[in-house]
Amino acid sequence: MRAGVSVAVPLLVVLVADRPEWSMYAAFGAFTSLYGRTRSGRPRLIMQAGAAAALITAVLLGVLVGSLAERNWPAVAVVGLVAAAGTAIATAEQWHPPGALFLTFAFGAVASAPHHLADVPAAAGVASASAAFSLLVGSLRGRRPAGGRTGRPPVERGDAEPGRVWHRLRAVDVREAVWCGVAASVAGIVATGLGIGHPYWATVAAVAPLSVAGRSARLLRAGHRIGGTLVGLVAAAGVLALGLGPYPAILALAVLQIGAELVVGRHYGLAMVFITPLALLMNQMAAPRAISELLWDRGVETAVGAAVACAVILLAAPRARGPAPRRVGEGPGSR
């Protein structure tokens, strides 16, 4: 419910303000709510605040790249850096969900649309306000998880202790960050070279499997990404065929996001059935296109990105160390 409210309210605000071009900034700022679901209190606030700062930065980078006369290839060059840096930060800060998927998606989606330098203040303001609202919603007290678990105690975070910060930085696997950057870059190069309409979907599909630990878990995640997307495309075709107006569409987005959050920690492929129509509906709200083209782009780019991810997983297998986390679910931002 926190995730659904955090996304729906900012989108409603920009819609009422008659600034639909700001919906992208609002949505990515709201991704803040997807972090820290296994924590509560101060640890949750700290994790979400760090994620908010990173998401806002990704949005602003996207606006800057999108303001270029030719933005497609510069976006490919920068997305690898965003993916690598995001992986390093997520590891150092022990983010949940792990990895650079949301940052990669935020940058890629914003950079794919045309912008002007004059859009930077609006992007910063809207994304920051949306993220602040997510922090507020995330701070509301809710029911404790089953068994009374609320995540690691605050003392384990040591956020204000320089020694512990240095310890977290030492825990960063530079190779993992580099491989993630390579996967995003290669997927972007292939998708852009093929002239597909949404190359950033390929980069997101390439980064998503690398957010979990272990070769088998990563290959399984890539398979879930493809299979879940194919089923999700059928669901998306039905949702898009309804031709929902702006307000019903926002309600549908909230429902889809809640559904994805409910299942993503249990079965990633099933979550993709919710995430796929969610992503395409958001895309249609920002820039309407023919439904058949949208479905085709999503399917092809997911296959391209997942294939690149599998190649990277097999090449990096000797270095993909560490036990798989108890909950490897991401959030609906894994679009």
Number of C-alpha atoms within 10 A of each C-alpha: 13 20 25 23 20 28 27 22 20 25 26 18 16 18 17 11 10 10 11 18 14 21 22 24 29 30 23 29 34 31 26 31 29 24 24 22 21 15 20 24 16 13 22 23 18 18 23 27 19 16 28 26 15 22 28 26 19 26 29 24 22 28 28 21 27 25 20 16 10 11 18 21 14 13 28 24 16 20 30 26 19 28 31 25 22 26 31 24 22 22 22 18 21 17 20 23 22 24 28 28 29 30 27 33 28 30 28 32 22 25 29 20 17 16 19 13 12 11 14 17 11 13 24 19 15 22 30 22 17 29 31 20 21 27 22 14 16 24 16 10 9 9 7 11 13 7 6 8 12 17 15 13 14 15 8 9 18 14 16 8 9 10 11 14 16 11 11 18 15 11 14 18 16 14 14 20 25 18 23 33 27 23 31 33 26 22 30 32 20 19 25 20 12 11 10 18 16 19 30 32 29 36 37 33 29 34 33 27 27 30 23 24 17 19 21 15 17 23 21 14 25 29 19 20 28 23 18 21 27 21 17 24 23 14 17 24 17 12 17 15 10 9 12 15 9 14 14 11 21 23 17 19 23 21 18 22 27 19 19 28 24 15 18 21 17 13 16 24 24 21 29 29 24 28 30 28 28 27 21 22 23 17 15 16 18 15 11 12 11 8 15 9 11 19 19 14 19 24 18 18 29 29 23 23 32 29 21 25 32 22 15 18 24 15 12 15 14 10 15 20 13 9 10 14 11 7 13 19 24 25 28 24 23 23 25
